[in-house]
């Protein structure tokens, strides 16, 4: 009966279904590991999962579907089911693509009720780079990414041109990890944007704030993206225009927008005098903006913000201003700011020997924070660094990692992996006004505090690219500029 049902159902799978109440998510895909398949549908219905290397002939491997435990069964009382497909470790399968689709049936007589989308996955060696099939609809150096509730990724703004003289756009793309493809959003932001921020709200919408427009004027405008309607709508603007700011979602649902500047380099004086210690808080309930606390150690732009396990927020590095005999000069902040939401105030934080700008920061599994790369002095002349530090919130102190990275870098994405290590992708080498990009991927082990090269480099050198860790465990690195500052449309997937 199962074989007959599988063969009959497949013809219906390929032509689709009038219903759309069955979703499929696949994760894993590491050679020698497995693919995890998760279904969400109507409680109690019988489901079948199909897998093949041919999207037009899912019945090709029907014996796998029939004989693999969990590929045929019933959705539980919450409408959920999971199955696991073990994978061989053969290197020849690196980059091999599989397709997954599911149906639910009810009966007897057995009738197909729902059909899931078709979901694709490329197999890969552990800690490996595989080329993504996705291609941006337009160049998006210095854009921003946000993961939507359904696992898709919103890609906003950015543009062509060079890293510090971009050609920002107002359009957006949507990356679907299930099909490893990009489609244009039907919505358009109220302004072109580069160097802006995106923050996912508690209800799944996305706040898009600030940035540089097509004339390279800095904008105070903000938009709300609704993933259901696939549309942007303008909300209350900031009181001042900002780039190089951070936007952090707080436990009460508000978004705290901190620092930034209202001018772009190379207009040095405008960039310097536009740098601010002011902050603003956006309320998703009222859509209003109110002034926030003033940063305790002065202005910051192009800094990082990391929320610690105890709820405190660590603001590190970035451009600041110092008084030099009555004349302000640009410096790199070496005094970090630590905000305590319980007391509603900044608390004294550790003074580093030197600060960084254009660095990356991420939380480690033990609650410490890794800060890597960037430049340690005004970036017009100072090359990026290969040094990294770890901040320990227990001791409120930094320690320098003795081993440096193989490649100095700034303006790069960095993410914690499932095993607690951290992967660093590409970035700017040299200094930020004589840009050269790298394709090097490195892995940091917090246990030994050492860096090592990943088995594969990126498919192309990428500086100022966008990166995000997907809900399926993979890491998407997309766009950016190559070694000659040519904007890239392509993407890479890092499989762990």
N, C-alpha and C positions, 0 to 999 in steps of 0.2 A: 504493500500500500504506500510506503514512504517513497519508493522509487517512482511509482506512478504519479504521486502527488508532486514530487520534485520536478519531474519532466513537464507536467502540466503547468505547474506554477511558473516555471522559468519563462515560458512564452509570455505570461502576464507581467513578469518582472521587467522584461525587456521593453514592453510597450507602456510600462508605467501603470499607475492606478489613479482612480478618481479621489482617493483618500490621501491624506498626508499626515497621519498621526503615528508614524513609525520613524524613528531616527536611529542612525547607526554611527558609532564613534570607534575608530581604530587607533591603537597606540602601540608603542614598542617597535618591532620590525628589525631588531638587531640580529644579525646572523649568529646562529648558535643559541639564540634566545627564543622569543615567541612574539606573536601578534596578539594583542588583547582586543577582543571585539565586545563592545557594550551596546545594548539595545534599550531604547525607551519607547514604549507603546502603550496599548490598552491592556490592563490587568487581565490575566487568565487566558489570553489568546495563545494559540500554538504558533510557533515561529520556525522558520528555516533560514539558515544563512548559507549563501553561495559564495564560493571563492574560485577565481580563475586568473589566468594571465591574459585573457582576452575579454574585454568589456562587452563584445558583441556575441560571446558564446560562453555564458556563465555555466552552462551545463557540462562544459568540457571536462571539468574535474568533479563531476557529481558524486563519484565514489568518496572523495574527501569530505564532501558535504554530508553524506549519509553516515560515514563511519567515524568521523571525528567527534568525540564526546562534547556535548554542549552545543553542537551546530543545529540540532533539532531538539525542541523542548517547549516549555510553556513559560510565558512571562509571569513573574510573581505577582503578589497582591498589590505591589506598587508599580506594576507595569515594566519591571526591569528584568534583564537577563544578561549573562556574560558568557563568553566562550574564549578558549585559548587555542591558537594554532601554533604548535611547536615548529621551529625553523631549523634546518640544517646549518652547519657552520661553514659550508663550502664557499670559498672566496669567489668562485665563478658567479655566485648569485649577487655579488655586490652591485647595487643599482638596478636589480631585477624588480619589476613592478607587478604588484598584485592588485586585483579589484575585488571588492566586497559589496554584497547587497543582501538585503533580507526581506522576507515577506512574513505577514501573519495571516493565518487562515482561521476560519470558524466553521463549525459543522459537527457531525455530518448532516447533509452532504457538504463536502469540503469546498469552500469558496474563498478565494483570496480577498482579504479585507483591506490590508494596507501594504504599501511597497515603500521601502526606505530609499533614500538617495543612493546613488552609486558612489562608493568611496574607494579611493586609490591609495596605495602606499608603496614607496620604494624601499626595498630591503637594503641594509647597509651593515658594514663591519662595525664593531664597537668603537665608540669615539671616532667616528668617521664623518667626513664631509661628502654629501651627495648633492649633485646639481639639482636644483629645483626646476620644475617645469614652468613655474610662475614667471611672468614678466610684467613689470609695471607699465601702466598705460602712458606714463610720462616720467621723466627723470625726477627723482625725489631726494637729492642730497639735502641733509638737515631737515627732513620731515619728522613725523612723530607717529608712533604705533600705539594701539590700545586693543587689548583682547576683549571681545564682546562676550556676552553670557553663553552663546552657543558655540564658542570656541573659534569663531572666525576672527579676523584681525582687521581693524580699521586703520588705514594708512592715509594720513592727511598731509597736505601741503608739501613743503620742500620745493625743489626746483632744479633747473639746470644751472648753467653758468659755472662759477668757481665756488669753492667752499665759503669764502668770506665775501663774495660778491655774487650771490645766487640770483636766480630768476624765479621767484616764488610763484606758485599757482594756488588757486582756490579750490581745486578739485580734490577728490579722494578716491581711493581704491579699496576693495575688499578682498582680502586673501582668505581662501577656504582651504584649511589643512586637509579636509577629506578628499578633495580633488586636486590639491596642490596647484591651484590656479588662482588667477586674479581677474576680477571683473570691476569695471568702473562703478562707483556709487552713483545713484541717480541724484544725490544731493550735492549742493555747492556751498562752501562756506561764505560768510558775508564779506570776507577779505582774503586776499592771497596771504599765505603765511609760510615763513621759514624761521627756524630757531624758536618755535612756539612749544607749548606743552599740551599733552592730553592726559586727562584724569578720568578713570572709570568711576561712576557714581554708584551708590548702593542699589539703585533701581535698574542698573545696566546701561543707562545713558552715559554719554561721554562729554566732559567739558573740555573745550578747545580754547586756549587762552593766549593772547598776545602774538608776537612774532613780527617779522619784517614783511611788508607788502611788496607789490611788483615794482614800486618806485624806490624800494629799500628804505621807505619811511617806517618807523616802528609804530605799531598799532596797539591801542588799548582794547580793541574789540574782543568779544568772546562769543562762541557759538555752542549750542547744545546739539549733539548728534543723537537721534532716536533710531536705534537699530531696527525697530519694528517697521517704521515708516521709511527707513533709509533716507532720512532728510535731516538737514541742519536748520536750526532756527537761532537767530541772534538773541542774546540775553544781555543784561545790564553790563556795560563796559567797565573796565577798570578805571580807577581815577587817574592813572598814568600809564603811558605806553611802556611795554617791557619786552625785552629779549634776554636770554641768559638767566631767567628766573627759574624757580622750582615751584611745582604745584602739588601739594600733598593732601590726600584725602584724610580727614580726621574721623575719630570714632563717632562723632555726632552727625556725620554726613556732610559737613561743610568742607570746603576746599581752601587750604591756606596757600596763598601765592606770595612768594618771598623773594625780595631783592630784584636783581636784573638791572639793565640799563636801557635808556631810550635812544641810543644811537649805535651805529655800526662802525667798527674799524674799517678803513684807516683814518677816519675823522677822529683823531686822537683826543682833542680837547672836548668835543661833543660826547664822545664815548666816556671820557673820564668824568665830566661834570654831570652826565646823565645817570651815573651809577648811584644806586639808592640803597638805604638801609630800611626803607619802608616796606610794609607788608599789607596785604589785603585779604579779607575772608569773604568768600562767596557762599551764599546760603541757597541750597537747591529748593527749599520750600518756598521762599519768597522771591528767589531770583535776584536778590539784592546783594550789593557789595558794601562792606563796612571796613574801616581801617583796622588793621591788626597791630600787634606790638612792634616796636622798633627793634631791629637787630642790635644786640648788645655790643658787638665789636665792629660796628660801622658797616658801610656799604659792601655788598657782595654781588657779583655777576659771574655767571658760568661756574657756579659752585655745585656741590652735590648735597642731596638731602636723603638721609636714611632713617627710617623709623625703627627704633630699637625694640627689643622684646618687652621692655617695661613701659613702652609707649612714648618715651622721650624721642626727640628728633635731633639728629646730629647733622649740622650744617658745616661742611668742610670746604676749605680753600676758596678759590675764585678770585676775581679781580676785586681789589679794594682801593682805598685812597689813604695816603699819608701826607701829613703837613711837613713840607721841607722848607723851613725858614719862611713860612708864610705862603708858600706856593704849593698847591696840591700836586702830588705825583701819583701815578698808578703803581700799586704794589700787588703782590700776591699774598692773600690773607694767610697768616700762619697761626692765628688764634681762632680756634673753632668755636662755634656757638652750639649750645645744648639747651633745647627747650623742654621744659617739664610741664606737660598739660595739667597735671594734678595741682601744682602750685600756681600755674598760670604765669610762669616767669622763666627767664633764662637763668641757668645755673653756671657758675664758673667752670670752664673747660680747659683742657690741657693745651699748653703752648708748644707747638711743634718747632723743630729747628728751622724748618722751611715749609712753606705752603706749596700748593700746586693748583693749576688751572687747566681745564681740559682733561682732567683725570676721570677715572671711573671708580665707583664705589658700590659694594654689594655686601649684604649680610652673610656671614658664615653660619654653619649649622650650630655652633656653640654660642651664638649671640655676639661674637666679635664682628668687626667690620674690616674688610679688605679695601684699601685704597691703592690704586696702581696707576703708574704712568702720569701723563700730563706734562706741564712745563713748570719750572720752579722760579721763573722770573719773567718779566714782560715778554710776551711770546713773539714780538716782532723780531727779536734777535736770539732768543734762547732756545736751543733745541729741546725736543721732548726728552723725557727721562725714562730709564729702564728700572728705576727704583720703585719699590712698593713698601707700604706700611700696613700695620694692623692696629686698629683701635680697640682697646679692651674697656668696655663700660664698667666693669667691676673695679678696676684700678683707675679709671679715667686717665689712661696713659697710652701713648703710642710706642710701638717697637718697630724698628727698621728690620726688614727681611734681609738677611745677609746675602742671599743669592739674588742677583738682579735678573730681569727678563732677558731673553736672548735678543730682543728687538725693542729699542725705545719706541714709545707710542703715546698718542693722545687721541682724543675724539674717537673712541672705540666702544663697542658694546661688550659687556662682561656679565656672565650668569653662573649661578651655583648649579652644579650637577646633582643627580640623584644620590651619588655616593659621597657628597660633601665637598668634592673638589670644585674648582672654579675654572671656567673656560673663558679666554680672552681672544677676541676676533679682530684682526686687521688693525687699522688706525693710521693716523698721521705719523710719519717719521720726519726727522729734520725739525725745522721750526714751522710755525703756523702761517708764515707769509711766504715761505719757499717750500710748498707742500710736496711731499713725496709719500705715497701710500704703500702699505705692506699687505701681503696676503697671509702672514704668519699667524697660526693659531697656537696658543700656549695653554697649558693646563697647570694650575697652581694647586698644590697639595697642602692644606693647612696643618696636617699632622706633622709633616716633615719640614714645612715652610720652604718648599722648593718648587721651581718652575721646570717644566719639561715640554718639549715640542709635541703637539698632537700628531697623529700619524699622517694627516693630510692637511695641506694649506687650503685656504679658500679658493674657489674657482677663479677668482680675479682679485687683484689688490683692491681694498676698499677703505677709504677714509671718510669719516663723518657719515657712516652708514647707519641704518636703523636695525635694531635687533630686538627680539622678544622671545621669551620661553613660552612655547605653546602648551595647551592643556594635554596634548598627547605625549609630552615629555621631550619633544624635539625642539631645537632652537632655530628660528628663522633669522637669517642675516640678509638684508636686502638693500639695494640701491647703493648710495655713496659714490665717491669719485675714485678713479684708478690713479696710477702713479703719475699720469700726465694731466690729472684733474678733469678727466672726461667723465661726466655723470653716467652711472650704470643703471640699466633697467633690470638686470638679472638678479637672481637670488640663490643663496646656498642654504642647505639644511644640514644641521649638525645632529647626528644620531648618537645617543649615548647608550 
